[in-house]
Amino acid sequence: MAFILWIIAVILVVSGIVSLFRGQVMWGAALIIIGLLVGPGGVSIFT
């Protein structure tokens, strides 16, 4: 389960960074924050 959450978190953070480069600042920041909350390595909302 932790591995799946880690993969989802990485996808969200990468998508957020791509959105930031495309000029969608709010959407990119939201994706990065959600990715950090989901990720089991840092602060996780599931643990």
N, C-alpha and C positions, 0 to 999 in steps of 0.2 A: 504494500500500500504506500509506503514512504517513497519508493522508487517512482510510482505513478504520479504522486503529488509533486515530486521533484521535476519530472518531465513536464508536467502542466505548468509549473512555475517558470521553467526556462522558456517555454513557448510564449507565455504571457509577457515576460520581461523582454524577450527579443522582439515580439510584436509591438510592444510599447516603444522601444528604441527606434524601430522602423517608422512608427507613426510620428515620433518626434522629428525625425529627419524629413518627413513629408510635410511638416508644418502643422500637424494636428496635435498641438501641445496638450490640451486638456485630455484628449483620448489617450495619448501616449503616457501621460503621467498617471492616469487612472489604471491603465494596464500594468504599469510597473509596480504601482502600489498593491494592486490585487495579486500580482505575481509574488511579491515579497510576503504578503499575508498567507498565501497558500503554501509557499515553499517550506518543506520540513527542516531545512537547514537553519533558518532564522526564526522569525516569529511565525508560528503556524496557528491558524484559527481552528485546526482540527485536533490539536493535542492539548 
